């Protein structure tokens, strides 16, 4: 009976309770749980929806995000101190890497190395959806 009550409590409390109950800290998150409307990053303008998965997970050094840049939005041109990878899920964009601009679309992977600069602007009238990953120092 205790097992059924514990399972029911976890279902009611959702993902964060599931993550706490897991002895390894593993978790599952869904877009709807982490979606946040915000301006295009790095002064890129327009609006976007950011999905910051597993933010604050203790000891996690991998940042994993999804960003939907809405028409007219962008990621401002900025210098990188660490490696970062973008993967285009949908939409089209103008990607500028070290001053050279190329059109990118679904199925394109982009690696920005430390010391390079990059930025992105939406092309067209549909969202440009990216997966973004990089490493950070672990949180305690």
N, C-alpha and C positions, 0 to 999 in steps of 0.2 A: 504494500500500500504506500509506503514511503517513496518508493521509486516512481510510482504513478503521480504522486503529489509533486515531486521534484520536477518531473518531466512537464507536467501541466504548468508549473510556475515558470519554467524556462520558456515555454511557448508564449505565455502571457507577457513576459518581460522582453522578449525579442532577442536580437543578435547580441547585444552587449552582455546580457546574462549568459548566453551560450559561450561567448568568448571567455568570460570569467570562470565558467564551470569547466572549461577545457584545461587540463593540467599543463599543456604546452603553450597556451596562449593563442592557439590557432583560432581563426574566426572566419565568418562569412559575412559580407556586407553587400547590400543592393544599392543601385543608383539612388533610389528614392530616399534612402537613409542618410546619404551624404551630400546630395545635390545642394548647391548654393549659387544663387544668382550673384554675379559680381562683374565689375568692369574688366575689360581686356587687361591682361597682366602686363607689367613692365611699361605702363603708360601707352598701351597699344590702342586704346580707345574702344568705343562701342561696348556692348554687353556680351557676357558669356555665362555659361553654367559650368561651374567647377565641381569635380567629384574627387575628393581627397580621401582615397581608401586607406584604411588602417592607420590613420593619423594618430599619433600618440601611442602606438603599440610598443610596449617596452622592449628595448633591445633591437628593434627592427631598423636596419640600415638602408633598406630599399624603399624609396618613395615611389608610389604607384598612383598615378592620377589619370583621369579622363577630363578633357576640356572640350566643350561644345562652344566654338566661337560663332556667335550669331552674325548674320549679314551686316557688314560694315565694321565688324570688330577685328581686333588684331592682338598680337603679342608684340610689344615694342622691342625694337632692336636693342640688344644688350650683350655685354661681355660675360663670358662664362669662366668660372674658376674651376669647375669640375665637368666631367663628361655628362652628357644628357642625351637621351634617345626619345624621339617622337615617332609615332606610327600613325599614319592617316587612315582612319576607319571609313570616313565618308566626307563628301564635299570637295571643294577645290580651294587651293590657297596659293599665294605668292610667297615663297620662302626665300629669305635673304640670308646667306651664309657668307661671312667675311666680304660683304659688299657685292656679291653676285646673286642675282635674283633668278629663281626658276619656278615654274609652275609645278605644283605637286597635287596628287589626288589619291584615291583609295589604293591601298597596297604599297604605299611608299614609306620606307623607313629612313629616318634622318638621324645621323649621329653628329652631335656638336661636341668637339673635343675642348678640353680646358685651353684657354687662351684664344678661342674663336669667339666671334660675335654672331648673333642670329636674331631674326624676327620673322613674323608671319602675319599676313593679311588675308582675310576671306575674299575669294573671288566668286562672284555670282550671288544668287539670292537664296542659297540654302546653307545650313550650318556646316561648318568645317569641324569635324569631330576627330580629336587626337587622343591617343594614349601617350602618356609621358612617364618616363622613369629615369631615376638617377639615384646615386648613393648619398647618404648623409651620415653624420656621426650618430651613434646610437643614443636614444633617450634612456635615462635611468628608469 
